[in-house]
Amino acid sequence: MKIPKTIYAIKSNVMFIAGLVIFVLFFAITYTPNYGFSVSAIISGHTNNENILLWYSHQGLCLPLCCAIILVTTTLSRTILLLTTHTARIREGEYLLWQAGEVTACSLFINLFLSLYLQLDYFENLPIVLLIYISIAIYPYAFYWLLVERIDRDRRIADAQRTIVRLRQRENQADSGMLRFSDDKGNTKLVVSTENIISIEAAGNYVTILYVSGGRLMRYSLRNTLKGIENLCAGSSLARCHRSYFLNLDKVKLLRKASDGVYAEIDFEGVNDIPVSKSYAADVMARLAEPKK
């Protein structure tokens, strides 16, 4: 299973890195991990008092620098992750391995700094540094994963709900025979029966709906595009016949071929013939040939 899309959001990564550094800093201040202890001393139960005093005497400098190492390393890791995998999301197992490598890299650099600054044996103190950092970092990493999973789940639920609403609206419109035309902001501007619509013409950022009301020919301009109302017209007698036109097939009297193309003559006085382009002609003729329900 692929990782949630939220992990690829720059904002979420910035929040994660900041949260990780802040958590490590406050945890270290509260608990104060003793990086000066050697593994052999911890196992044997004996510690070097000089190492303890050395750590505490330099704690005010070591903690900020360790957090700075975490900040730089994690930021670099997340940047590489976004740049190398943004076109194809990696799977959960691959992301888990990436996180393990990220935590290990932070531990290695922290141990390098502490070994040089406190004059400790690098390989002797590496296991305890790994153990302490993994024990601390597991909490922000786990919390971040649960958070992005929750956000991604909520997004999928919201998308499903919007789809259900659109389908129900389409069903209601089909049952009632009414189409609700909205502008580009989603505000309903015109409600008209499908059987009364003659055509819809595009003009820049507007569409003009030609319809009949009370036996008279009416025009209504709406700020939207044919692409924006395409889903609304699906399942009705309105069909795309040209890059600039939708046509009500029930109003077509005949198709006429002229020297400059094909035109649909409309069964209503005062309406000009509507062009039918080659790319849509086959679909229009096939639908006109279908028996009336």
N, C-alpha and C positions, 0 to 999 in steps of 0.2 A: 504494500500500500504506500502511495506517495505521501510525502509530508504535507502539512497544511500550507496553503498559499500565504498565510499571514507571516510565515517565517521569512518570506522573501521581501516583506515590506521593510523599507529603510527605517521607518519610525519604530516598528516593533524591535528591530535589532539595536537601535540606539537606546531604547528603554531597557532592553535586556542587559546590554553592556554596562550601562550606568547602574542598574540595579545590582548586578553581580559585584561590581567594585565596591559599592556602598555596603552591601551585605557582608562582604569579606572584611572590610575595614571595621565595621561595628562588631562583627563576630570576634575578630582578632583583639579588639580593644577590650571586649568583655571577657573573653576566654584566655587571651594572650598565649598563643602556641609557642612552645619552647623549642625553637629551631636550633638552639645551642646544644641540645642534648644529642649525644651520639646514640646510634642504634644499640651498640653493645652496652652502653651505660644504662639505657632504658630496660633492656632485657635482664641485666644483672641486678637492677635495682639501685645502682650507684650512679650518681651524677657528678659532674665536674662543676663545683661552685663558681669557678672562674668563668666558665661558659655561661652559666645562668646570669651572673652579674654583667657579663659582656652584653648579653641580649637585652637585659633590662636597661642598661645604660645607653644603648643605641636604639631603643624601641621607637622613640619619637621620630627617628630618621628611617629606620628599616620598614616600618609599616607603610608610610606613604610611598616609598620607593617600590615596595612589593606590589602595592595596589596600582602604581603606574605601570609596572611590568605587565600585570594582568590586563590593564586597559589597552595598552599598545598591542599585546599579543592577540587578545580576543578580537580587537577591532580589525587587525590584519587578517585574522582567520575568517571573520565574517565577511570581509570585503572580497576575499578570494572565493568564498562560497557563493556569494551573490553573482560575481562576475563569471564564474565557470559553470554554474548550474542553472542560471535564470531561464535559459531556453528550454530546458527539460528538467522538471523537478525530480530530485533524487528520492529514493525510497527510505522508509523509516529506519531500516537496518543500516543503510549507508550513512544516514544522518547521525545515528548513534555512534558509529565508528568515527565520524568527523568530530563529534563532541569529545569522544575519548582522546583523540589526537590533540584537540584544542586544550583540554585539561592537562594532558601530559606535557605539552609544549610550555604552558604556563609554569608548571612545576619545575621543569628543567631550567628555565631562565631564572626563576626565583632562587632555586638552589645554587645556580652559578653565581648570582649576586651575593647571596649570604655566605657562600664559601669563600669568595674573594674578600668581601668586606669584613667578615668575622674571623677570617683565616681558619676555616674548618675544612676537613677532608671532604671533597666533593662526593665521591661514591659512597662514603660511609654515611653521610647525612641525606643522600638522595631518597632512600626509602621512606624515612620519616616525613620529609617534605611532601612527597607524593601522597602519603597516607593522610597527612593533615589537610592538604589542599583539596584532595578528593572528598574528604569528610565534610569540608565546609561548602565546596562548590556544588555538591549534589543537591542541596536545597534550592538555590536559585535556578539551576538547570531543570529540576523536576517541576518547579512552580511555573517556569516559562513554558514548558511543554504542555502542561495542563491548561494554561491560559490560552495558548494559541489553538489548542484542540477545541476549547470551549468557543472561542471566537469563530473558528472555522465551522463548527457545528451550527452555531446561531446563524451564520451567513447562509449555510445550505438550507436551513429551515426557512429563513426569510425568503430566499429565492423560490423555494417550493410553494410557499404561501402566496407569493406574487403570481406564480404560474397558475395556481388554483383559482385565484381571483380573476385573472385574465380569461381562463377557460370558462368560468361561471358567467362572466360578463358576455362572452361570445355566445354561450348557450342561451342566455337571457335575450340577447339581441336577436338571435336566430328564431327564438320562440315568439318574440313580440314583433319581429320584422322591422325593428327600429335600429338605426345606427346612431351612435353618439360620437360626434366629431369633436376632438379636443385640439387645443393649440399645442405648441412645442413645450409648454410648461405643464401640460396635463390638465388644463382647465377645460371643461366641457363647454363648447360654444354653440353647437347646433345639434339638435336631435330631429331626425327625419326618417320617414319610412323608406325602406330600400326600394320599394316599387315606384316611389315618386322621384327617385334620383335618375338623372339622365346621364350625366358624365361628371368627371372631376378632372380639372386641368391644372397643371403646375405652372407657376410663374415666379421664378426665383425662390425666395423663402416663403412663398404663399401658395396656397391651392384655392382654386375657385370651384365651388360645388354648384352645379347646375341642376335644379330640381323644379318640380311642379307643385304649386300650392294653390288650392282653390281654382284650378283651371288656368292659372297664370304661370308664366315662366319666371323663376326666381334665381338670383345668383347670390352666393355668399362667399366672401373671401376669408380665409383662415390662415393664420401664421403657422405653417407646418409644411412638410414635404410629402411627396407620394410615398417615399420610403417609410415615413413616420405613420402613415395610415394604412399601410399595406396589410398588416395583421388584422386591422379592423374590417377590411373588405373581404378577407378570406372566408370562404364558405358561403358567400352571397352571390348574387347574379352580377356583381361588379367584377370586371376583368381588366387586367392591364393590357392595353392594346398599342401603347406607344410610350416612349420614355417620358412623355409629358401628359399622358391621358390614362384615365380609367374610364371604362364604358359599361353602361348597364346593358347587358346582352338582351334583356327582355324588351328593350326599347329599339332594338335594331330592326329596321324594315328590310334592308338588303345590304350586301357588300358589293361595292362597285369598284372595278379595276380601271384606273385611269393611267395616262401616260407617265404621271409622276408618282404613282403608287396606288395603294388600295385605300378606299374610304368606306366608312359605314354611314348609310343614310338612316336618319332617326325618324321614328314614327311620331313626330310631334312638330307642329307648324312653327317655323321661326328658328329652328335649331340648325346650325350649319353642320355639314358633313364632318365626321371625325376621322382623322387619319389612323390607319392601322399599319404599323411598320412590319417589315419582313420578319423580324425576330419574334414577333408576337402573333403573326397572322395564322400560323398553323394551330396554335392553341385556341385562338378566337373562333376559327372555323370549326374545330372539333367540338367546342362547347356549344356552338350554335346548332350543330348537327344532332346534339343529344335530344332525346324526346322530352317534352315539357312534363313536369311532375304535376 
